[in-house]
């Protein structure tokens, strides 16, 4: 069995740029959804019910987590 040295491979700049753009887009979508759900006043006409706020928040948190890690 031979020992192989682990080489550090950096992605090309274009791939890093595309990853950053996708990360910002996902992060922005998640934060926008969270803000629009929870900043609407409770009980006002057209405000989302609490179940939609919770369900939408769970999906938005996944978007924020993915955007933050990309």
Secondary structure, 3 states (H helix, E strand, C coil): CCCCCCCCCCCCHHHHHHHHHHHHHHHHHHHHHHHHHHCCCCCCCCCCCHHHHHHHHHHHHHHHHHHHHC
